[in-house]
Amino acid sequence: MGYWKWLFKKIFNFFGVIKYALKLKGYRVLAYGFIIYGAIGAIAIMFNQVILVF
């Protein structure tokens, strides 16, 4: 349950980043946000698979 709460919080933070970037009209900021969140997501998925293996 805690994992889902964390995931939803991350998703809401992500939308907050998008709104903030659009407010600034800083598409570079938006691109960096996607890269950073993509990396975090990939790491989280890898850890999830490691946990499932063990």
Beta strands, then each sheet from edge to edge (+ up, - down):
end
